[in-house]
Amino acid sequence: MKVNYGEKKIFLQLWGINKMPVSTFHRTALKSLLSNMDVIVAIAFVFIVGIIIIPIKPAFLDIMLVINITLALIIILVTLFITEILQLSTFPSVLLVVTLLRLSLNISSTRLILTKAEAGNVIDAFGQFVVGGNYVVGLIVFIIITVVQFVVITNGAGRIAEVSARFTLDAMPGKQMSIDADLNAGLIDEEQARDRRKKLQREADFFGAMDGASKFVRGDAIAGIVIVLINILGGLAIGMVQMSMDFATAAQTYTILTVGDGLVAQIPALLVSTAAGLLITRSTAEEGFGSDIAAQYFHYPKVLAVTALILIVLGIMPGMPLKPFFVLSAACGFGAYVLNREDRTARKREEEAAIPPEEEVPPPGDDIRGLISSDMVEIEIGYNLVSLTEKGEEGDLLRRITAARRRLAAELGMIIRPIRIRDNLQMPPNTYVIKLKGSELSRGDLRPGYLLALNPEGVPPEELGGIPTKEPTFDLPAVWIFPAQREEAEIRGCTVVDTATVLITHLSEVIRTHAFELLGRQEVKEMVDLVKESRPAVVDELIPDLMSIGEIQKILQNLLRENVPLQDLLTILETLADYAPSTKDADALTEYVRRSLSRSITSHYAEENKLSVVTIDPGLEKRIGESLQQTLYGTYPVLPPEVSQHVMQGVQNLVEKLRRRGLSPVILASPRIRLPFRRMVERFMPDLPVLSLHEILPQIEVEAVGVLKINEN
């Protein structure tokens, strides 16, 4: 039906696109088509099934056969250009659909051949032009193509798919552990780990699907042979009985049509089978198929030179045609010459690049790399405090920091990296700043030439005649005094320290408080290696089969966060080796380790074999236990805000009351809620210890000096 311009304009107006530019219209149509592709595919699938039942005209069959050939060409060309198999993750499903389409067309063409002795121009062209009208030759060509597809390509691709699926499934646990190890080591984040796991699962699913899909191709080849035999035998019977043909005419007509039909069906089938084999065998490709071929087979000039020599020798042998051998020999020789020249040029460039360039010597003071580097712990000082780092009466700060670092390493049982000191002219002259990983943690003021008198007995600062201040570590009232006033201040009960001691004390307390942040994976590895030198069995059993360095780091950080030293690292590792096979939960493993370190924990808080504790009311303890919830960062009690506020207020009141009595209180909780309760109170009272009954030695006398309970009324 012809549509004139006026009808076309009305049609466009109905759709509201008569004023839309042509390119915009095309883009909109394409976008609409792609957005509804799932509906289009569903309709196409129903149509494929429909043509098995509904007879179609020869002209329409020609269109469908061309579409089939086009799809086969697209599939094999896409296979040549992809670099990862998952770029064609839908290939098994597409293979099934294409196979179904081909069988549907075979059935439709068989119906036309047997009923009308015709099957359209495409099949007739293949029967007449491709095989030269000789049905014997066509039959032989068809048999060869079918055998090649069925015996060689399909069997090979199916075997590769089966082996790849088996090896992929066997390797999945190891790859999963590798992903977890990279995640724990900090090499990848959670999102990257999730993507890798998803990709690994998709690969396993793909190879499993390809193993099954290869059976479709094998069955299709068998069906093609059966259809050819049915067409020939049925065509002879129908032609001779119903259409009154003689045997020669019936054989000529139906055999050529059948062979043409078989070739039209089997050539796309051969392309798709080849594409399946290429896709599976290129699972480790890095570039397109052509690029890989050029890089791997045409990169060696010696190979091409030897090939050229062999070809020319074969060409001059008696009876051999010289021209084809000479042309190919010349091509290989030219390729060897070009590649050899490229190799010499590349080697020359590498030699030139290997010569170290003359380094530009920066002018003095122009190196700014030290200004942007970030150490684990560093101290920035104002220019008035630089004298503390110089040799002299007060200039022993560097030596004392080194001694403090060693003392802390022995006390905490961990490696503490050297501490950098740098001056900062932009800071106030008497100020120092302690930084952790480049971020400020704390600061204070010092006065070189003065002494700091701490005032524990409540001596009024004005009586000492100094400069009132606050001690930077514990924020206690203090006074800067001259050295000549030291004896008088000590007689009044003050504790007198020099400026370097003030800074060292402040630094030591900061390191103790943030020790868990200073413990990195590298430090943990070095500590574990020290244990391995004398006790290799426990380390070999634990790492890497049961736990990674990152998982051990989390346990050690949990201990340091609650001021549990790591001196007995051997006991910690042995405990982890005992319980890691049954659980990977960091909180549970931390509690097991704390139980093993009960002697160290008890001795840290007990005084004269006696421990003063604050117990938790059973009702409150039950309520906290029922409110526990697991989060990404551990188990926390989730109580109503007013209840949490009452609990915090009750803890603070009890602690202040007991400290006024000269007691160092310890909260005693059940093992189940110990760690969640500690997390609940550490934000407000980070130095408050929370112990469980399992962490106290039996010979220690436990005295309850208070009960934590709340009254919500």
ABEGO torsion letter per residue (X at the ends): XBBBAAAAAAAAAAAGAAABBAAAAAAAAAAAAAAAAAAAAAAAAAAAAAAAABBBBAAAAAAAAAAAAAAAAAAAAAAAABABAAAAAAAAAAAAAAAAAAAAAAAAAAAAAAAAGBAEAAAAAAAAAAAGGBAAAAAAAAAAAAAAAAAAAAAAAAAAAAAAAAAAAAAAAAAAAAAAAAAAAGABBAAAAAAAAAAAAAAAAAAAAAAAAAAAAAAAAAAAAAAAAAAAAAAAAAAAAAAGBBAAAAAAAAAAAAAAAAAAAAAAAAAAAAAAAAAAAAAABABBAAAAAAAAAAABAAAAAAAAAAAAAAAABBGBBAAAAAAAAAAAAAAAAAAAAAAAAAAAAAAAAABBBBBBBBBBGABAAAAABBBABBBBBBAAAAAAABBEAAAAAAAAAAAAAAAAAAAAGBBBBBBBBBBBAABBAABBBBBBGGBBABBBBBBBGBBBBBBAAGBBAAAAGBBBBBBAAAGBBBBBBBAAAAAAAAAAGBBBBBAAAAAAAAAAAAAAAAAAAABBAAAAAAAAAAAAAABAAAAAAAOAAABBAAAAAAAAAAAAAAGBBAABAAAAAAAAAAAAAABABAAAAAAAAAAAAAAAAAAAABBGGBBBBBBBBAAAAAAAAAABBBBAAEBBBBBBAAAAAAAAAAAAAAAAAAAAAGBBBBBBBBAAAAAAAAAAAAAABAABBBBBAAABBAABBBBBABBBBBBAX
